[in-house]
Amino acid sequence: MKFIKYSLVFLIILSLFVQCGKNLEAEGDNAYAHGKYNQALTFYLKVKKNQPNNARLDEKIALTYMQRGRQLYKLRKNVDAFQLNYEKSKQFIPKDSLSENFKKEYSKLLYDLALAYYNATPQNDIQKEKFFNLTLDYLEKALEYDYNNTQADAKLAEIRTANFKKYFNKGKEYYQRALKDPKNTNLFLSAEAYLLQAVRMDENNPEAQKLLSKVRKKTMAILDISQDLPLALAIGGQKYQNGNLVLSITVFNNTIDPYTIDPNRFHLYDRDENEYSVNLKATDAYSKGLTKAETIPPKKDANWVIVFTIKKSAHPDRLIYETEDGLEIGKYFP
């Protein structure tokens, strides 16, 4: 009896040892190699519990989510499934020191996601524009991860060449109509939207750049009421003084609830992508200076002054307000 008892104990201990000694990451690698991405995620996520800071493991998880998304898309032709898995993958991408293999593989998967949107059938014009923008976004991101991704580079060039004239001509048309009917501010906003796309298609086109600058001289003071929180910069309401750029702004609360504006959520960017935060001390010198959080009632606007310390030689590009939800609302300078 003792022999049987000790044998059972030994077998239990041996079983636990074997279970604990399993290389779960290797099991995940094997599942990944055979296209069993749900199974691979199960193994990888178990390993992550004990290795939360393993960057290479995080890369594997990010790639697996993307592979699962692509697999689901191929089966169902549902781009939403691919998009959902992309959103999950982003949560695991290490912030620093990405491996070259990861960047190349992730770039290929972003290219596939771009093509999924490019080939998707939109249900209306709004969705059509959304799919088009996402196609461009993901092709550009693919090249950010791997500038040698020739497929992404060629597709992006093809789309830009094919669409530049369409967007430029539309923008020009809306601008000319707006000049004849300046009270219809939506015409200026439409012109800006089309010309912004045209410049995205060909950022070095001088004619498009020049016309976009003209349009922005008008739109910077226009509130876009299609947004929940439109922002405007007063024309003539900006000046450079003692090393500071002083801006007069208007924010309209287009929602049905009170909205609190925090000056620390405003950021100014110049054309070299340098970022500037509000100089609260300099802002406090103005009677309408926004130095602390202020609440705007529903369907009301508020006028403030904010100040940024920036060299006079630096050319401001855009003023951005980032909401608590991570959305960016802003205005571009001419």
GUNUFI-524852 format. One record per residue (C-alpha): y, x, z. Coordinates in steps of 0.25 Angstrom, whole numbers, plus 5000, padded with zeros to 4 digits. Example, Ala and Ser with C-alpha at 12.3 -4.5 7.8 and 13.67 -1.06 7.14 Angstrom:
2
498250495031/499650555029/
//
This chain:
334
500050005000/501050115004/500750184990/501050054983/502350034991/502850174989/502450164974/503350034973/504450094980/504350224971/504350134958/505550054963/506350184966/505850244952/506350114945/507650124952/507850264948/507450244934/508450124933/509550214939/509150324931/509350254918/510450314909/511150184906/512250244898/511150304889/510550164888/511850114884/511950214873/510650174868/511050024867/512350064861/511650144850/510750024847/511849924846/511549854859/512949854864/512849754875/511749834881/512449964880/513649894887/512749854898/512249994900/513650064899/514349964908/513249994919/513550144918/515050124918/514850064932/514450194937/515350274928/516650204927/517450324922/516450374911/517350374898/516250404889/515450274894/516750194893/516850234878/515350194876/515650054882/516950034874/516150074861/515049974865/515949864867/516549884853/515149904847/514749774853/516049704848/515749754834/514249714835/514649574839/515649564828/514649604817/513749494822/514749384824/515949424816/516749384828/517849484829/518249434843/516949494849/517249624843/518749614849/518149574863/517249694863/518449784859/519249734870/518149764880/517949904874/519349944876/519149934891/518250044891/518950144882/519250274890/520750294891/520650444889/519750544882/519050464872/517850524865/517950554850/516650474848/517250354855/518550354847/517750364834/516750254838/517850164844/518750184831/517550134822/517350014831/518849984831/518849994816/517649884816/518549794825/519649804815/518749774803/518249654811/519649594812/519949634798/518849554793/518949434803/519449304797/520649254805/520849104808/522349104806/523549194802/523749234816/522349284818/522449354804/523649434809/522949464822/521649514815/522449594806/523249664817/521949684825/521349754812/522449844812/522449874827/521049914827/521049994815/522250074821/521450084834/520250134827/521150254821/521750274835/520350304840/519950384827/520950414817/519750464808/519250324807/519350314792/518850174791/519950124800/521050214794/520650164780/520650014784/521950024791/522550084779/522049984770/522549864779/523949934780/524049954765/523649814762/524549744772/525849824772/526549744761/526149614766/526749634780/527949704775/528249604765/528049494775/528949564785/530049584774/529949434770/530149384785/531349484787/532049434775/531849294779/532349324793/533649384788/533849254781/533549174793/533849264805/533749144815/532249134812/531849254821/530449234818/530649284804/531049424810/529849424819/528949394808/529549504799/529349604811/527949564812/527649584798/528449714797/527749764809/526449744802/526949814789/527349934797/525949934804/525349934790/526350054785/527050114797/527750214788/528350114778/529850134779/530149994773/529349924783/529850004794/531349984790/531149834789/530349824802/531549894809/532549794803/531649674808/531549734822/533049734823/532949584822/531649554830/531949644842/532949534847/531949414844/531049354853/529649324847/529349194854/527949194848/527649294860/527549254875/528549354879/529449394868/530449504869/531749544862/532749654862/534149614861/534849674848/535949764853/535349754867/534849894868/535650024870/535350164874/536050214886/535850334895/534550364890/534050224891/533750114881/534249984886/533649854881/534049714882/532749624881/532449474881/531049424885/530649284883/529549214891/528849134880/527749084890/527748964899/527649044912/528649144919/528449284914/528749414921/529349534914/529149674920/530149774915/529049884917/528249814906/529249854895/529049974887/529850044877/529150124866/529850214856/529350254842/528550374847/527850274857/528450334869/528450224880/529650194890/529650104902/530850024907/531850114915/532050014927/533150094933/533950094921/533649954918/534149914932/535549954928/535649834919/535949694925/534849634916/533949754918/532449714920/531949804931/530949714938/529949604933/530749474929/530149334926/530549254914/530349104914/529549034903/530249014890/531449104895/531949234891/532549354899/533549464895/533449604902/533849744900/532749854901/533050004899/532150114894/532450264895/532150324882/532750434873/533850384863/533050464852/531850384855/531750254846/531250134853/530150064846/529749944855/529949874868/528649824874/528349724886/526949734890/526449604897/525449604909/524449554899/524649684891/525349614879/526549694873/527749624869/528949694863/530049724853/530149834843/531449914840/531949924826/
//
